Amino acid sequence: MRVLSPLTRDQIVALGSKLAPAAITLARLRPLLADPNTELTEVVHLIRLDPALTFHVVRMSNSVLFGAHERNDTLEGAVGRVGFMEIYRLVGLAASKQLCQSDLPTYRLTAARLWENSVATAAAAEVLALPANADSGLSYAMGLLRNLGPVIIDAFSAGKVYPGEAEWPLVSEWEKTVFGVTSAEVTATLLEHWRFPSDVVDAVRSQYDPFADSVSNVGACVLNLACGVSARFGLDLPGEAGHWERSEAKLTLGGVTDLVLEQCAENARAHYQALCESLK
């Protein structure tokens, strides 16, 4: 079957910049937080460029997740209260919330399910980063932002609808056939455009198969295992289950055994619940 409506890089970038401005801030925030000489005012200035993001960060900083006892109503107070590394988590959560505001008719997905999958995957990826010797912050961001692709494709699809797993067991094959690109490739294109680190871009692009390239991709393996964990939470997305099948090769590359993976899954569940609580 030929590609019906090829989705170009320029279209991906244009749609992504409109739909997820907070994700761009997340990309710019990472190098600031990694620099020990960064001042609080620099972080505040970057976040304040996005009023909606500012609102979410201030609101979430008042949650029980950060031990808030007194209400804070300023961005400076929010950054000072939670600290630099936690502010990255808050901005990531706000970005995912911004991304998952609307249902996706193309995939028959509700906004709530898309967001729950993103947060559960992020929680699992952050936990699984430790045994894999991967960067936990970047792994967390990959989990939160991996669903950018379906959002972009939905905005472009012009009424085309994924017919379901009975006809297309892997939604990625349907995407490739209909749009000439998979949602993972769409997300990777955006992250690359927004100047996320190359290892993050490569991990997202290879999340379905960490062994697809000549060099095994540890970051992709962490994300793949994390997606499998969120699926076991009952938060899977249609047409993806075939990509998350557990194998000895994946466990070895991820630095875990079956037992350790199950323990990580329990830790991730608690982490996911805490993240959800922060948005109440």
Wavefront OBJ file of the C-alpha trace (Angstrom):
o trace
v 0.000 0.000 0.000
v 1.430 3.400 -0.948
v 1.774 6.320 1.439
v -1.467 8.281 1.260
v -0.457 11.519 2.978
v 3.275 11.851 3.632
v 4.040 13.958 6.683
v 7.105 16.129 6.072
v 9.702 17.373 8.530
v 8.607 20.985 8.033
v 5.012 20.056 8.853
v 6.125 18.147 11.941
v 8.136 21.110 13.233
v 5.339 23.595 12.514
v 2.693 21.507 14.288
v 4.961 20.659 17.196
v 5.868 24.260 17.898
v 2.173 25.143 18.131
v 1.068 22.174 20.206
v 3.764 21.867 22.850
v 5.622 25.119 23.609
v 6.427 23.901 27.137
v 8.428 21.036 25.642
v 10.701 23.604 23.982
v 11.253 25.209 27.379
v 12.111 21.791 28.815
v 14.849 21.387 26.209
v 16.306 24.812 27.006
v 16.060 24.211 30.726
v 18.243 21.100 30.820
v 21.624 22.770 30.051
v 20.814 25.580 32.478
v 20.200 23.147 35.320
v 23.332 21.161 34.451
v 25.481 24.273 34.868
v 26.505 24.782 38.528
v 26.877 28.515 37.870
v 23.258 29.017 36.828
v 21.370 31.521 38.964
v 17.782 31.108 40.106
v 16.841 34.243 38.176
v 17.940 32.629 34.888
v 15.652 29.636 35.452
v 12.774 31.880 36.471
v 13.238 34.083 33.400
v 13.116 31.097 31.031
v 9.973 29.601 32.565
v 8.237 32.978 32.779
v 8.345 33.315 28.986
v 5.425 30.854 28.938
v 2.542 32.159 31.143
v 0.661 28.845 31.042
v 3.785 26.966 32.103
v 4.373 29.463 34.906
v 0.862 28.862 36.214
v 1.313 25.073 36.214
v 4.708 25.193 37.939
v 3.467 27.484 40.702
v 0.352 25.386 41.237
v 2.225 22.080 41.327
v 4.842 23.457 43.712
v 2.055 23.774 46.278
v 1.321 20.028 46.181
v 1.983 17.564 48.993
v 4.628 15.925 46.803
v 6.957 18.757 47.756
v 5.944 18.982 51.378
v 4.151 22.277 50.932
v 2.731 23.613 54.191
v 2.216 27.244 53.184
v 0.792 28.417 49.896
v 3.166 30.026 47.429
v 1.948 32.252 44.581
v 5.177 33.261 42.861
v 7.447 31.528 40.343
v 10.529 32.557 42.338
v 9.027 30.922 45.392
v 8.200 27.770 43.432
v 11.744 27.362 42.106
v 13.218 28.104 45.512
v 10.878 25.657 47.232
v 11.392 22.597 45.058
v 14.993 23.101 43.903
v 16.581 23.034 40.468
v 16.313 19.317 39.690
v 12.721 19.056 40.851
v 11.796 22.087 38.770
v 12.824 20.041 35.724
v 10.292 17.422 36.779
v 7.586 20.042 37.215
v 8.247 21.605 33.825
v 8.177 18.135 32.273
v 4.838 17.365 33.915
v 3.438 20.689 32.757
v 4.682 19.984 29.222
v 2.989 16.579 29.174
v -0.225 18.088 30.523
v -0.106 20.750 27.828
v 0.506 18.065 25.217
v -2.384 15.836 26.328
v -5.220 18.361 26.404
v -7.364 16.905 23.622
v -8.636 13.474 22.642
v -6.995 11.858 19.611
v -9.736 10.610 17.234
v -7.093 9.177 14.897
v -6.156 6.644 17.572
v -9.505 6.496 19.401
v -7.628 7.748 22.462
v -8.809 10.032 25.238
v -6.568 12.817 26.458
v -6.668 11.274 29.943
v -5.334 7.904 28.752
v -2.569 9.541 26.702
v -1.458 11.594 29.699
v -1.616 8.645 32.091
v 0.532 6.602 29.724
v 3.056 9.428 29.430
v 3.382 9.906 33.180
v 3.489 6.171 33.954
v 6.180 5.657 31.319
v 8.182 8.601 32.665
v 7.977 7.254 36.203
v 9.133 3.814 35.070
v 11.921 5.213 32.881
v 13.276 7.306 35.751
v 13.392 4.227 38.009
v 14.879 1.952 35.327
v 17.586 4.483 34.443
v 19.533 3.609 37.609
v 20.330 -0.059 36.895
v 21.035 0.835 33.259
v 23.469 3.610 34.266
v 21.427 6.059 32.221
v 20.584 9.689 32.995
v 17.426 9.583 35.119
v 16.357 13.130 34.253
v 16.615 12.590 30.523
v 14.971 9.162 30.812
v 12.097 10.823 32.655
v 11.782 13.455 29.916
v 11.774 10.770 27.205
v 8.884 9.018 28.914
v 6.876 12.217 29.220
v 7.437 13.379 25.666
v 7.376 10.115 23.712
v 3.681 10.642 22.899
v 4.317 13.847 20.995
v 4.205 11.810 17.793
v 0.590 10.619 18.002
v -0.526 14.162 18.851
v 1.181 15.544 15.752
v -0.139 12.774 13.510
v -3.657 13.301 14.862
v -3.453 17.012 14.027
v -2.365 16.128 10.492
v -4.442 13.019 9.785
v -7.452 14.686 8.104
v -9.905 12.137 9.428
v -7.873 8.971 8.935
v -8.392 6.530 11.823
v -6.287 3.621 13.029
v -8.546 0.594 12.360
v -7.343 -1.380 15.355
v -5.072 -4.267 16.268
v -7.171 -6.903 14.490
v -6.237 -5.354 11.135
v -2.911 -3.748 12.091
v -1.347 -5.432 15.177
v 1.363 -2.757 15.247
v 0.132 0.819 14.968
v 3.624 1.900 13.879
v 3.247 -0.124 10.660
v -0.090 1.553 9.973
v 1.472 4.988 10.587
v 4.361 4.213 8.247
v 2.000 3.031 5.520
v -0.446 5.927 5.771
v 1.819 8.848 6.692
v 5.276 7.669 5.640
v 6.596 8.023 9.183
v 5.992 6.459 12.604
v 4.986 8.429 15.684
v 8.362 7.558 17.247
v 10.122 9.128 14.270
v 7.884 12.194 14.515
v 8.781 12.651 18.192
v 12.488 12.182 17.455
v 12.310 14.797 14.696
v 10.838 17.336 17.107
v 13.275 16.582 19.908
v 16.149 16.948 17.465
v 14.770 20.273 16.228
v 14.450 21.466 19.837
v 18.073 20.483 20.479
v 17.576 17.708 22.947
v 20.769 15.637 23.347
v 21.443 13.271 20.458
v 21.290 10.208 22.704
v 17.748 11.187 23.726
v 16.728 11.645 20.089
v 18.236 8.279 19.127
v 16.604 6.529 22.096
v 13.150 7.824 21.210
v 13.596 6.938 17.551
v 14.691 3.373 18.438
v 12.269 2.769 21.317
v 10.432 -0.017 19.458
v 13.643 -1.993 18.869
v 16.769 -1.128 20.913
v 18.783 -3.524 18.720
v 17.766 -2.121 15.348
v 21.103 -0.374 14.766
v 24.569 -1.869 14.763
v 25.167 -0.462 18.270
v 22.667 -1.482 20.966
v 20.834 1.529 22.372
v 20.674 1.544 26.191
v 18.400 4.598 26.321
v 15.982 3.003 23.870
v 16.022 -0.156 25.976
v 15.159 1.797 29.133
v 12.271 3.475 27.311
v 11.119 0.160 25.823
v 11.105 -1.573 29.214
v 9.377 1.449 30.772
v 6.618 1.298 28.160
v 6.186 -2.370 29.024
v 5.859 -1.454 32.701
v 3.168 1.165 32.011
v 1.325 -1.395 29.881
v 1.319 -3.779 32.841
v -0.267 -0.978 34.860
v -3.163 -1.225 32.385
v -2.188 2.079 30.788
v -1.106 0.765 27.399
v -1.871 2.437 24.087
v -3.508 0.616 21.141
v -1.246 -1.198 18.712
v 1.939 -1.004 20.804
v 1.948 -4.202 22.892
v 3.977 -6.147 20.343
v 6.892 -3.750 20.776
v 7.185 -4.214 24.550
v 7.631 -7.987 24.752
v 10.244 -8.827 27.360
v 13.407 -10.639 26.264
v 16.675 -11.692 27.857
v 18.530 -9.377 25.495
v 16.501 -6.381 26.691
v 16.931 -7.308 30.358
v 20.690 -7.672 29.913
v 21.041 -4.366 28.068
v 18.878 -2.645 30.689
v 20.947 -4.084 33.543
v 18.011 -5.855 35.188
v 16.718 -9.349 35.858
v 13.065 -10.356 35.840
v 12.988 -9.949 39.622
v 14.655 -6.528 39.564
v 12.325 -5.391 36.776
v 9.306 -6.342 38.875
v 10.748 -4.447 41.841
v 11.341 -1.451 39.597
v 7.752 -1.721 38.398
v 6.465 -1.498 41.967
v 8.685 1.511 42.658
v 7.505 3.081 39.419
v 3.868 2.562 40.376
v 4.391 4.450 43.637
v 6.315 7.142 41.756
v 3.523 7.432 39.189
v 0.887 7.820 41.892
v 2.947 10.557 43.543
v 3.323 12.407 40.251
v -0.419 12.210 39.629
v -1.038 13.536 43.138
v 1.127 16.553 42.382
v -1.343 17.667 39.711
v -4.451 17.520 41.883
l 1 2 3 4 5 6 7 8 9 10 11 12 13 14 15 16 17 18 19 20 21 22 23 24 25 26 27 28 29 30 31 32 33 34 35 36 37 38 39 40 41 42 43 44 45 46 47 48 49 50 51 52 53 54 55 56 57 58 59 60 61 62 63 64 65 66 67 68 69 70 71 72 73 74 75 76 77 78 79 80 81 82 83 84 85 86 87 88 89 90 91 92 93 94 95 96 97 98 99 100 101 102 103 104 105 106 107 108 109 110 111 112 113 114 115 116 117 118 119 120 121 122 123 124 125 126 127 128 129 130 131 132 133 134 135 136 137 138 139 140 141 142 143 144 145 146 147 148 149 150 151 152 153 154 155 156 157 158 159 160 161 162 163 164 165 166 167 168 169 170 171 172 173 174 175 176 177 178 179 180 181 182 183 184 185 186 187 188 189 190 191 192 193 194 195 196 197 198 199 200 201 202 203 204 205 206 207 208 209 210 211 212 213 214 215 216 217 218 219 220 221 222 223 224 225 226 227 228 229 230 231 232 233 234 235 236 237 238 239 240 241 242 243 244 245 246 247 248 249 250 251 252 253 254 255 256 257 258 259 260 261 262 263 264 265 266 267 268 269 270 271 272 273 274 275 276 277 278 279 280
